[in-house]
Amino acid sequence: MKQCIGCKQLKSPTEFSKRKSSHDGLQPKCKACNKKDNAVFREKRPTYKKEWDIKNPGAQAQIVYRYWSRNPEKQMRYIHAYYNSMGMGVYKITCDITQDFYIGYSSQLRARFNVYKRGTETAHKLINRNLWDALVKYGVENFTFEILEQVEDKSMLREREKFWIKKLDPTYNIDK
């Protein structure tokens, strides 16, 4: 047990953030007290973060890089959670200029949307040719990405995609 210097309560060591320079390796204030202090500071100095970023260009990126370098297992968990956060399902990508659209499915919707939005060198191998040509011609910023249906069972993805293709008759799904 450790006593917080903020609220003066005895708490479990798990209630304190780590701090290498402390004799016990923990912050003197509990996480709850630190959270309150940080909220008060942000309220008093709302522009502090922006000012700090201007004075220290690129520093935040270095801090994040160092953290992920020291914690690769946490980074992988974070990445998996991020890409799986939208789940799996059937999606629709519509060209805002022509109103033509494509319907597809994915077991990782966020990852699939990122492939389309990045337009990387290898993306054309993963993307329907008609859609790829339209993305190149009009630019990804002129497309709307939406989820038509979220699917819980991976084995149902292809079947649900066929349903939506039959129902909506998308332009980009037709072979040239």
Secondary structure as UniProt FT lines:
FT   STRAND          2..3
FT   TURN            5..7
FT   STRAND          10..11
FT   HELIX           13..15
FT   STRAND          16..18
FT   TURN            20..21
FT   TURN            23..24
FT   STRAND          26..30
FT   HELIX           31..44
FT   TURN            46..47
FT   HELIX           48..55
FT   TURN            57..58
FT   HELIX           59..70
FT   HELIX           72..84
FT   TURN            85..86
FT   STRAND          88..95
FT   TURN            96..98
FT   STRAND          101..106
FT   HELIX           109..118
FT   TURN            121..122
FT   HELIX           123..126
FT   HELIX           129..138
FT   HELIX           140..142
FT   STRAND          143..151
FT   HELIX           154..156
FT   HELIX           157..168
FT   TURN            172..173
//
